[in-house]
Amino acid sequence: MYRSSQLTAVADRLGRLWFVATLAAFPSMMERDRKREGLRVCRAAWLLGVSVREYRELEAGTRFPSFDPWDRICKLYGWPQTFVGQGWSG
């Protein structure tokens, strides 16, 4: 039989893995949604208020956006503000 602390530790690890998987999907989500909206990289960068270089880094997964660009990305592509509501408790 499992103790409560063991179950909590397992749930915490699973939550972290889910969050990491979400971050790993971020670049492909950006590219997919940009193409779905029919935007070129330069137009998407302009709409988000970032340079083309920064946008390419975001889409490649080598950079993560600060708060303001993240807010604009969520509004542009219709994403939720946070991906950690389900399955992540920390």
KOLZATOR-725519 format. One record per atom (N, C-alpha, C, O): residue number from 1; x, y, z. Coordinates in nm, 4 decimals, decimal comma. Layout:
atom i = NUM east = X north = Y up = Z;
...
//
This chain:
atom i = 1 east = 0,0843 north = -0,1173 up = 0,0000;
atom i = 1 east = 0,0000 north = 0,0000 up = 0,0000;
atom i = 1 east = 0,0894 north = 0,1243 up = 0,0000;
atom i = 1 east = 0,1919 north = 0,1281 up = 0,0680;
atom i = 2 east = 0,0498 north = 0,2242 up = -0,0758;
atom i = 2 east = 0,1290 north = 0,3464 up = -0,0866;
atom i = 2 east = 0,0957 north = 0,4425 up = 0,0265;
atom i = 2 east = -0,0184 north = 0,4527 up = 0,0716;
atom i = 3 east = 0,1996 north = 0,5124 up = 0,0705;
atom i = 3 east = 0,1774 north = 0,6181 up = 0,1690;
atom i = 3 east = 0,1410 north = 0,7467 up = 0,0958;
atom i = 3 east = 0,1687 north = 0,7613 up = -0,0232;
atom i = 4 east = 0,0804 north = 0,8376 up = 0,1661;
atom i = 4 east = 0,0380 north = 0,9642 up = 0,1077;
atom i = 4 east = 0,1560 north = 1,0411 up = 0,0498;
atom i = 4 east = 0,1439 north = 1,1003 up = -0,0574;
atom i = 5 east = 0,2693 north = 1,0413 up = 0,1183;
atom i = 5 east = 0,3854 north = 1,1156 up = 0,0691;
atom i = 5 east = 0,4382 north = 1,0563 up = -0,0608;
atom i = 5 east = 0,4863 north = 1,1299 up = -0,1471;
atom i = 6 east = 0,4299 north = 0,9234 up = -0,0762;
atom i = 6 east = 0,4743 north = 0,8600 up = -0,2006;
atom i = 6 east = 0,3828 north = 0,8995 up = -0,3168;
atom i = 6 east = 0,4301 north = 0,9281 up = -0,4268;
atom i = 7 east = 0,2542 north = 0,9008 up = -0,2920;
atom i = 7 east = 0,1593 north = 0,9387 up = -0,3963;
atom i = 7 east = 0,1771 north = 1,0846 up = -0,4367;
atom i = 7 east = 0,1672 north = 1,1187 up = -0,5546;
atom i = 8 east = 0,2032 north = 1,1699 up = -0,3392;
atom i = 8 east = 0,2255 north = 1,3110 up = -0,3676;
atom i = 8 east = 0,3500 north = 1,3282 up = -0,4529;
atom i = 8 east = 0,3495 north = 1,4067 up = -0,5477;
atom i = 9 east = 0,4564 north = 1,2560 up = -0,4207;
atom i = 9 east = 0,5809 north = 1,2656 up = -0,4976;
atom i = 9 east = 0,5598 north = 1,2188 up = -0,6409;
atom i = 9 east = 0,6111 north = 1,2808 up = -0,7340;
atom i = 10 east = 0,4857 north = 1,1112 up = -0,6599;
atom i = 10 east = 0,4587 north = 1,0603 up = -0,7948;
atom i = 10 east = 0,3751 north = 1,1611 up = -0,8735;
atom i = 10 east = 0,4039 north = 1,1889 up = -0,9899;
atom i = 11 east = 0,2727 north = 1,2151 up = -0,8101;
atom i = 11 east = 0,1873 north = 1,3139 up = -0,8763;
atom i = 11 east = 0,2675 north = 1,4377 up = -0,9130;
atom i = 11 east = 0,2465 north = 1,4955 up = -1,0196;
atom i = 12 east = 0,3590 north = 1,4792 up = -0,8263;
atom i = 12 east = 0,4414 north = 1,5959 up = -0,8541;
atom i = 12 east = 0,5309 north = 1,5707 up = -0,9751;
atom i = 12 east = 0,5441 north = 1,6572 up = -1,0617;
atom i = 13 east = 0,5926 north = 1,4520 up = -0,9815;
atom i = 13 east = 0,6779 north = 1,4186 up = -1,0957;
atom i = 13 east = 0,5980 north = 1,4130 up = -1,2245;
atom i = 13 east = 0,6445 north = 1,4617 up = -1,3275;
atom i = 14 east = 0,4795 north = 1,3552 up = -1,2213;
atom i = 14 east = 0,3961 north = 1,3486 up = -1,3406;
atom i = 14 east = 0,3546 north = 1,4882 up = -1,3858;
atom i = 14 east = 0,3512 north = 1,5174 up = -1,5054;
atom i = 15 east = 0,3232 north = 1,5733 up = -1,2898;
atom i = 15 east = 0,2875 north = 1,7108 up = -1,3228;
atom i = 15 east = 0,4016 north = 1,7837 up = -1,3886;
atom i = 15 east = 0,3804 north = 1,8586 up = -1,4839;
atom i = 16 east = 0,5210 north = 1,7638 up = -1,3402;
atom i = 16 east = 0,6377 north = 1,8284 up = -1,4001;
atom i = 16 east = 0,6633 north = 1,7750 up = -1,5400;
atom i = 16 east = 0,6980 north = 1,8514 up = -1,6301;
atom i = 17 east = 0,6466 north = 1,6452 up = -1,5591;
atom i = 17 east = 0,6666 north = 1,5878 up = -1,6920;
atom i = 17 east = 0,5644 north = 1,6441 up = -1,7899;
atom i = 17 east = 0,5983 north = 1,6726 up = -1,9048;
atom i = 18 east = 0,4408 north = 1,6605 up = -1,7463;
atom i = 18 east = 0,3374 north = 1,7167 up = -1,8320;
atom i = 18 east = 0,3740 north = 1,8582 up = -1,8717;
atom i = 18 east = 0,3565 north = 1,8969 up = -1,9872;
atom i = 19 east = 0,4257 north = 1,9375 up = -1,7753;
atom i = 19 east = 0,4635 north = 2,0750 up = -1,8018;
atom i = 19 east = 0,5793 north = 2,0798 up = -1,9001;
atom i = 19 east = 0,5796 north = 2,1634 up = -1,9905;
atom i = 20 east = 0,6774 north = 1,9920 up = -1,8845;
atom i = 20 east = 0,7909 north = 1,9873 up = -1,9761;
atom i = 20 east = 0,7434 north = 1,9499 up = -2,1159;
atom i = 20 east = 0,7897 north = 2,0074 up = -2,2144;
atom i = 21 east = 0,6527 north = 1,8554 up = -2,1255;
atom i = 21 east = 0,5989 north = 1,8178 up = -2,2564;
atom i = 21 east = 0,5293 north = 1,9356 up = -2,3220;
atom i = 21 east = 0,5390 north = 1,9532 up = -2,4435;
atom i = 22 east = 0,4590 north = 2,0171 up = -2,2432;
atom i = 22 east = 0,3921 north = 2,1341 up = -2,2973;
atom i = 22 east = 0,4941 north = 2,2331 up = -2,3513;
atom i = 22 east = 0,4761 north = 2,2881 up = -2,4599;
atom i = 23 east = 0,6017 north = 2,2560 up = -2,2756;
atom i = 23 east = 0,7049 north = 2,3474 up = -2,3230;
atom i = 23 east = 0,7726 north = 2,2943 up = -2,4483;
atom i = 23 east = 0,8086 north = 2,3721 up = -2,5366;
atom i = 24 east = 0,7903 north = 2,1640 up = -2,4572;
atom i = 24 east = 0,8529 north = 2,1051 up = -2,5745;
atom i = 24 east = 0,7647 north = 2,1225 up = -2,6978;
atom i = 24 east = 0,8163 north = 2,1310 up = -2,8093;
atom i = 25 east = 0,6350 north = 2,1280 up = -2,6801;
atom i = 25 east = 0,5427 north = 2,1437 up = -2,7920;
atom i = 25 east = 0,5285 north = 2,2894 up = -2,8354;
atom i = 25 east = 0,4739 north = 2,3165 up = -2,9424;
atom i = 26 east = 0,5762 north = 2,3824 up = -2,7551;
atom i = 26 east = 0,5573 north = 2,5249 up = -2,7807;
atom i = 26 east = 0,6053 north = 2,5689 up = -2,9193;
atom i = 26 east = 0,5288 north = 2,6338 up = -2,9906;
atom i = 27 east = 0,7288 north = 2,5364 up = -2,9609;
atom i = 27 east = 0,7738 north = 2,5822 up = -3,0929;
atom i = 27 east = 0,6875 north = 2,5308 up = -3,2082;
atom i = 27 east = 0,6551 north = 2,6067 up = -3,2996;
atom i = 28 east = 0,6507 north = 2,4046 up = -3,2048;
atom i = 28 east = 0,5686 north = 2,3516 up = -3,3138;
atom i = 28 east = 0,4288 north = 2,4131 up = -3,3114;
atom i = 28 east = 0,3675 north = 2,4311 up = -3,4166;
atom i = 29 east = 0,3781 north = 2,4454 up = -3,1924;
atom i = 29 east = 0,2481 north = 2,5121 up = -3,1821;
atom i = 29 east = 0,2536 north = 2,6496 up = -3,2467;
atom i = 29 east = 0,1615 north = 2,6894 up = -3,3181;
atom i = 30 east = 0,3629 north = 2,7222 up = -3,2210;
atom i = 30 east = 0,3757 north = 2,8564 up = -3,2790;
atom i = 30 east = 0,3771 north = 2,8498 up = -3,4310;
atom i = 30 east = 0,3050 north = 2,9234 up = -3,4982;
atom i = 31 east = 0,4594 north = 2,7615 up = -3,4837;
atom i = 31 east = 0,4692 north = 2,7519 up = -3,6299;
atom i = 31 east = 0,3359 north = 2,7073 up = -3,6910;
atom i = 31 east = 0,2906 north = 2,7642 up = -3,7903;
atom i = 32 east = 0,2742 north = 2,6062 up = -3,6319;
atom i = 32 east = 0,1463 north = 2,5560 up = -3,6829;
atom i = 32 east = 0,0400 north = 2,6656 up = -3,6831;
atom i = 32 east = -0,0313 north = 2,6836 up = -3,7819;
atom i = 33 east = 0,0297 north = 2,7390 up = -3,5716;
atom i = 33 east = -0,0748 north = 2,8409 up = -3,5606;
atom i = 33 east = -0,0447 north = 2,9625 up = -3,6480;
atom i = 33 east = -0,1369 north = 3,0251 up = -3,7002;
atom i = 34 east = 0,0827 north = 2,9966 up = -3,6644;
atom i = 34 east = 0,1183 north = 3,1065 up = -3,7547;
atom i = 34 east = 0,0765 north = 3,0716 up = -3,8968;
atom i = 34 east = 0,0184 north = 3,1546 up = -3,9667;
atom i = 35 east = 0,1054 north = 2,9503 up = -3,9397;
atom i = 35 east = 0,0680 north = 2,9080 up = -4,0747;
atom i = 35 east = -0,0837 north = 2,8969 up = -4,0891;
atom i = 35 east = -0,1393 north = 2,9293 up = -4,1941;
atom i = 36 east = -0,1500 north = 2,8510 up = -3,9831;
atom i = 36 east = -0,2962 north = 2,8420 up = -3,9859;
atom i = 36 east = -0,3602 north = 2,9793 up = -4,0060;
atom i = 36 east = -0,4605 north = 2,9926 up = -4,0760;
atom i = 37 east = -0,3005 north = 3,0815 up = -3,9434;
atom i = 37 east = -0,3514 north = 3,2185 up = -3,9565;
atom i = 37 east = -0,3092 north = 3,2834 up = -4,0881;
atom i = 37 east = -0,3551 north = 3,3928 up = -4,1210;
atom i = 38 east = -0,2213 north = 3,2157 up = -4,1638;
atom i = 38 east = -0,1755 north = 3,2684 up = -4,2916;
atom i = 38 east = -0,0757 north = 3,3826 up = -4,2770;
atom i = 38 east = -0,0698 north = 3,4722 up = -4,3612;
atom i = 39 east = 0,0027 north = 3,3788 up = -4,1692;
atom i = 39 east = 0,0990 north = 3,4863 up = -4,1424;
atom i = 39 east = 0,2402 north = 3,4454 up = -4,1827;
atom i = 39 east = 0,2804 north = 3,3305 up = -4,1643;
atom i = 40 east = 0,3142 north = 3,5398 up = -4,2372;
atom i = 40 east = 0,4566 north = 3,5191 up = -4,2577;
atom i = 40 east = 0,5275 north = 3,5546 up = -4,1280;
atom i = 40 east = 0,4697 north = 3,6196 up = -4,0409;
atom i = 41 east = 0,6518 north = 3,5123 up = -4,1152;
atom i = 41 east = 0,7273 north = 3,5361 up = -3,9917;
atom i = 41 east = 0,7357 north = 3,6851 up = -3,9614;
atom i = 41 east = 0,7182 north = 3,7258 up = -3,8466;
atom i = 42 east = 0,7622 north = 3,7665 up = -4,0624;
atom i = 42 east = 0,7781 north = 3,9103 up = -4,0380;
atom i = 42 east = 0,6477 north = 3,9734 up = -3,9884;
atom i = 42 east = 0,6510 north = 4,0611 up = -3,9020;
atom i = 43 east = 0,5338 north = 3,9303 up = -4,0412;
atom i = 43 east = 0,4041 north = 3,9852 up = -3,9974;
atom i = 43 east = 0,3710 north = 3,9401 up = -3,8557;
atom i = 43 east = 0,3236 north = 4,0198 up = -3,7747;
atom i = 44 east = 0,3957 north = 3,8125 up = -3,8251;
atom i = 44 east = 0,3700 north = 3,7622 up = -3,6903;
atom i = 44 east = 0,4583 north = 3,8357 up = -3,5889;
atom i = 44 east = 0,4119 north = 3,8719 up = -3,4808;
atom i = 45 east = 0,5838 north = 3,8574 up = -3,6232;
atom i = 45 east = 0,6749 north = 3,9303 up = -3,5335;
atom i = 45 east = 0,6233 north = 4,0715 up = -3,5093;
atom i = 45 east = 0,6243 north = 4,1200 up = -3,3961;
atom i = 46 east = 0,5784 north = 4,1370 up = -3,6150;
atom i = 46 east = 0,5276 north = 4,2734 up = -3,6015;
atom i = 46 east = 0,4046 north = 4,2763 up = -3,5120;
atom i = 46 east = 0,3931 north = 4,3634 up = -3,4258;
atom i = 47 east = 0,3128 north = 4,1824 up = -3,5310;
atom i = 47 east = 0,1914 north = 4,1772 up = -3,4486;
atom i = 47 east = 0,2227 north = 4,1522 up = -3,3014;
atom i = 47 east = 0,1505 north = 4,1991 up = -3,2134;
atom i = 48 east = 0,3304 north = 4,0781 up = -3,2746;
atom i = 48 east = 0,3671 north = 4,0481 up = -3,1362;
atom i = 48 east = 0,4583 north = 4,1536 up = -3,0749;
atom i = 48 east = 0,4832 north = 4,1523 up = -2,9544;
atom i = 49 east = 0,5077 north = 4,2442 up = -3,1573;
atom i = 49 east = 0,5946 north = 4,3493 up = -3,1063;
atom i = 49 east = 0,7351 north = 4,3017 up = -3,0745;
atom i = 49 east = 0,7997 north = 4,3535 up = -2,9834;
atom i = 50 east = 0,7825 north = 4,2026 up = -3,1500;
atom i = 50 east = 0,9186 north = 4,1515 up = -3,1320;
atom i = 50 east = 0,9905 north = 4,1594 up = -3,2663;
atom i = 50 east = 0,9270 north = 4,1745 up = -3,3707;
atom i = 51 east = 1,1216 north = 4,1493 up = -3,2632;
atom i = 51 east = 1,1968 north = 4,1496 up = -3,3877;
atom i = 51 east = 1,1780 north = 4,0164 up = -3,4599;
atom i = 51 east = 1,1372 north = 3,9165 up = -3,4006;
atom i = 52 east = 1,2086 north = 4,0178 up = -3,5885;
atom i = 52 east = 1,1993 north = 3,8942 up = -3,6665;
atom i = 52 east = 1,2963 north = 3,7910 up = -3,6094;
atom i = 52 east = 1,2636 north = 3,6726 up = -3,6010;
atom i = 53 east = 1,4137 north = 3,8353 up = -3,5707;
atom i = 53 east = 1,5115 north = 3,7430 up = -3,5115;
atom i = 53 east = 1,4557 north = 3,6784 up = -3,3846;
atom i = 53 east = 1,4655 north = 3,5571 up = -3,3664;
atom i = 54 east = 1,3968 north = 3,7610 up = -3,2965;
atom i = 54 east = 1,3402 north = 3,7068 up = -3,1726;
atom i = 54 east = 1,2256 north = 3,6099 up = -3,2024;
atom i = 54 east = 1,2137 north = 3,5056 up = -3,1381;
atom i = 55 east = 1,1416 north = 3,6446 up = -3,3002;
atom i = 55 east = 1,0311 north = 3,5551 up = -3,3342;
atom i = 55 east = 1,0837 north = 3,4214 up = -3,3840;
atom i = 55 east = 1,0327 north = 3,3160 up = -3,3460;
atom i = 56 east = 1,1850 north = 3,4256 up = -3,4682;
atom i = 56 east = 1,2430 north = 3,3001 up = -3,5191;
atom i = 56 east = 1,3014 north = 3,2170 up = -3,4051;
atom i = 56 east = 1,2910 north = 3,0943 up = -3,4058;
atom i = 57 east = 1,3630 north = 3,2839 up = -3,3067;
atom i = 57 east = 1,4165 north = 3,2122 up = -3,1905;
atom i = 57 east = 1,3037 north = 3,1502 up = -3,1081;
atom i = 57 east = 1,3174 north = 3,0387 up = -3,0578;
atom i = 58 east = 1,1929 north = 3,2220 up = -3,0942;
atom i = 58 east = 1,0775 north = 3,1675 up = -3,0221;
atom i = 58 east = 1,0230 north = 3,0453 up = -3,0939;
atom i = 58 east = 0,9937 north = 2,9432 up = -3,0317;
atom i = 59 east = 1,0097 north = 3,0566 up = -3,2254;
atom i = 59 east = 0,9545 north = 2,9466 up = -3,3031;
atom i = 59 east = 1,0499 north = 2,8270 up = -3,3088;
atom i = 59 east = 1,0061 north = 2,7128 up = -3,3228;
atom i = 60 east = 1,1797 north = 2,8535 up = -3,2981;
atom i = 60 east = 1,2787 north = 2,7447 up = -3,2992;
atom i = 60 east = 1,2920 north = 2,6792 up = -3,1619;
atom i = 60 east = 1,3475 north = 2,5700 up = -3,1500;
atom i = 61 east = 1,2415 north = 2,7453 up = -3,0597;
atom i = 61 east = 1,2497 north = 2,6894 up = -2,9252;
atom i = 61 east = 1,3774 north = 2,7239 up = -2,8520;
atom i = 61 east = 1,4058 north = 2,6656 up = -2,7473;
atom i = 62 east = 1,4555 north = 2,8174 up = -2,9044;
atom i = 62 east = 1,5791 north = 2,8570 up = -2,8362;
atom i = 62 east = 1,5580 north = 2,9741 up = -2,7413;
atom i = 62 east = 1,6499 north = 3,0133 up = -2,6694;
atom i = 63 east = 1,4380 north = 3,0298 up = -2,7408;
atom i = 63 east = 1,4052 north = 3,1412 up = -2,6511;
atom i = 63 east = 1,2611 north = 3,1251 up = -2,6064;
atom i = 63 east = 1,1765 north = 3,0778 up = -2,6822;
atom i = 64 east = 1,2334 north = 3,1650 up = -2,4819;
atom i = 64 east = 1,0968 north = 3,1644 up = -2,4313;
atom i = 64 east = 1,0550 north = 3,3095 up = -2,4103;
atom i = 64 east = 1,1352 north = 3,3889 up = -2,3614;
atom i = 65 east = 0,9327 north = 3,3465 up = -2,4454;
atom i = 65 east = 0,8924 north = 3,4874 up = -2,4397;
atom i = 65 east = 0,8785 north = 3,5403 up = -2,2976;
atom i = 65 east = 0,8470 north = 3,4665 up = -2,2042;
atom i = 66 east = 0,9030 north = 3,6698 up = -2,2844;
atom i = 66 east = 0,8746 north = 3,7364 up = -2,1575;
atom i = 66 east = 0,7227 north = 3,7564 up = -2,1487;
atom i = 66 east = 0,6492 north = 3,7148 up = -2,2383;
atom i = 67 east = 0,6765 north = 3,8196 up = -2,0413;
atom i = 67 east = 0,5325 north = 3,8252 up = -2,0157;
atom i = 67 east = 0,4538 north = 3,8951 up = -2,1263;
atom i = 67 east = 0,3542 north = 3,8407 up = -2,1739;
atom i = 68 east = 0,4962 north = 4,0145 up = -2,1682;
atom i = 68 east = 0,4179 north = 4,0894 up = -2,2673;
atom i = 68 east = 0,4061 north = 4,0171 up = -2,4012;
atom i = 68 east = 0,2953 north = 4,0037 up = -2,4530;
atom i = 69 east = 0,5170 north = 3,9699 up = -2,4589;
atom i = 69 east = 0,5005 north = 3,8919 up = -2,5833;
atom i = 69 east = 0,4174 north = 3,7649 up = -2,5629;
atom i = 69 east = 0,3414 north = 3,7258 up = -2,6514;
atom i = 70 east = 0,4315 north = 3,7005 up = -2,4465;
atom i = 70 east = 0,3512 north = 3,5799 up = -2,4193;
atom i = 70 east = 0,2024 north = 3,6141 up = -2,4214;
atom i = 70 east = 0,1220 north = 3,5397 up = -2,4777;
atom i = 71 east = 0,1663 north = 3,7255 up = -2,3605;
atom i = 71 east = 0,0271 north = 3,7691 up = -2,3583;
atom i = 71 east = -0,0233 north = 3,7916 up = -2,5006;
atom i = 71 east = -0,1344 north = 3,7508 up = -2,5345;
atom i = 72 east = 0,0580 north = 3,8560 up = -2,5837;
atom i = 72 east = 0,0186 north = 3,8822 up = -2,7219;
atom i = 72 east = 0,0110 north = 3,7531 up = -2,8044;
atom i = 72 east = -0,0761 north = 3,7395 up = -2,8902;
atom i = 73 east = 0,1021 north = 3,6584 up = -2,7785;
atom i = 73 east = 0,0979 north = 3,5292 up = -2,8481;
atom i = 73 east = -0,0335 north = 3,4583 up = -2,8163;
atom i = 73 east = -0,1005 north = 3,4061 up = -2,9055;
atom i = 74 east = -0,0691 north = 3,4571 up = -2,6880;
atom i = 74 east = -0,1927 north = 3,3906 up = -2,6466;
atom i = 74 east = -0,3149 north = 3,4534 up = -2,7127;
atom i = 74 east = -0,4061 north = 3,3827 up = -2,7555;
atom i = 75 east = -0,3167 north = 3,5853 up = -2,7208;
atom i = 75 east = -0,4306 north = 3,6537 up = -2,7838;
atom i = 75 east = -0,4327 north = 3,6301 up = -2,9347;
atom i = 75 east = -0,5391 north = 3,6071 up = -2,9921;
atom i = 76 east = -0,3163 north = 3,6355 up = -2,9993;
atom i = 76 east = -0,3099 north = 3,6184 up = -3,1442;
atom i = 76 east = -0,3531 north = 3,4790 up = -3,1874;
atom i = 76 east = -0,4296 north = 3,4641 up = -3,2827;
atom i = 77 east = -0,3045 north = 3,3775 up = -3,1181;
atom i = 77 east = -0,3310 north = 3,2399 up = -3,1578;
atom i = 77 east = -0,4463 north = 3,1748 up = -3,0804;
atom i = 77 east = -0,4796 north = 3,0589 up = -3,1054;
atom i = 78 east = -0,5069 north = 3,2479 up = -2,9873;
atom i = 78 east = -0,6210 north = 3,1939 up = -2,9125;
atom i = 78 east = -0,5818 north = 3,0892 up = -2,8102;
atom i = 78 east = -0,6604 north = 2,9993 up = -2,7801;
atom i = 79 east = -0,4618 north = 3,0998 up = -2,7568;
atom i = 79 east = -0,4146 north = 3,0046 up = -2,6560;
atom i = 79 east = -0,4575 north = 3,0493 up = -2,5171;
atom i = 79 east = -0,4820 north = 3,1680 up = -2,4957;
atom i = 80 east = -0,4673 north = 2,9564 up = -2,4220;
atom i = 80 east = -0,4916 north = 2,9963 up = -2,2825;
atom i = 80 east = -0,3661 north = 3,0645 up = -2,2277;
atom i = 80 east = -0,2556 north = 3,0401 up = -2,2762;
atom i = 81 east = -0,3831 north = 3,1486 up = -2,1285;
atom i = 81 east = -0,2687 north = 3,2174 up = -2,0683;
atom i = 81 east = -0,1720 north = 3,1211 up = -2,0013;
atom i = 81 east = -0,0519 north = 3,1476 up = -1,9957;
atom i = 82 east = -0,2225 north = 3,0110 up = -1,9510;
atom i = 82 east = -0,1379 north = 2,9143 up = -1,8819;
atom i = 82 east = -0,1725 north = 2,7735 up = -1,9269;
atom i = 82 east = -0,2883 north = 2,7438 up = -1,9564;
atom i = 83 east = -0,0735 north = 2,6878 up = -1,9320;
atom i = 83 east = -0,0946 north = 2,5488 up = -1,9687;
atom i = 83 east = -0,0838 north = 2,4578 up = -1,8469;
atom i = 83 east = -0,0895 north = 2,3356 up = -1,8609;
atom i = 84 east = -0,0685 north = 2,5145 up = -1,7287;
atom i = 84 east = -0,0405 north = 2,4327 up = -1,6103;
atom i = 84 east = -0,1633 north = 2,4069 up = -1,5255;
atom i = 84 east = -0,1503 north = 2,3505 up = -1,4168;
atom i = 85 east = -0,2799 north = 2,4449 up = -1,5693;
atom i = 85 east = -0,4001 north = 2,4270 up = -1,4890;
atom i = 85 east = -0,4405 north = 2,2825 up = -1,4696;
atom i = 85 east = -0,4983 north = 2,2475 up = -1,3667;
atom i = 86 east = -0,4109 north = 2,1986 up = -1,5666;
atom i = 86 east = -0,4519 north = 2,0592 up = -1,5596;
atom i = 86 east = -0,3293 north = 1,9732 up = -1,5382;
atom i = 86 east = -0,2354 north = 1,9770 up = -1,6177;
atom i = 87 east = -0,3297 north = 1,8958 up = -1,4315;
atom i = 87 east = -0,2255 north = 1,7980 up = -1,4110;
atom i = 87 east = -0,0994 north = 1,8484 up = -1,3454;
atom i = 87 east = -0,0057 north = 1,7712 up = -1,3250;
atom i = 88 east = -0,0942 north = 1,9757 up = -1,3117;
atom i = 88 east = 0,0273 north = 2,0274 up = -1,2466;
atom i = 88 east = -0,0142 north = 2,1019 up = -1,1218;
atom i = 88 east = -0,0971 north = 2,1926 up = -1,1280;
atom i = 89 east = 0,0424 north = 2,0646 up = -1,0091;
atom i = 89 east = -0,0030 north = 2,1217 up = -0,8822;
atom i = 89 east = 0,0983 north = 2,2145 up = -0,8182;
atom i = 89 east = 0,0703 north = 2,2681 up = -0,7110;
atom i = 90 east = 0,2126 north = 2,2361 up = -0,8768;
atom i = 90 east = 0,3152 north = 2,3170 up = -0,8108;
atom i = 90 east = 0,3496 north = 2,4322 up = -0,8853;
atom i = 90 east = 0,4347 north = 2,5102 up = -0,8426;
//
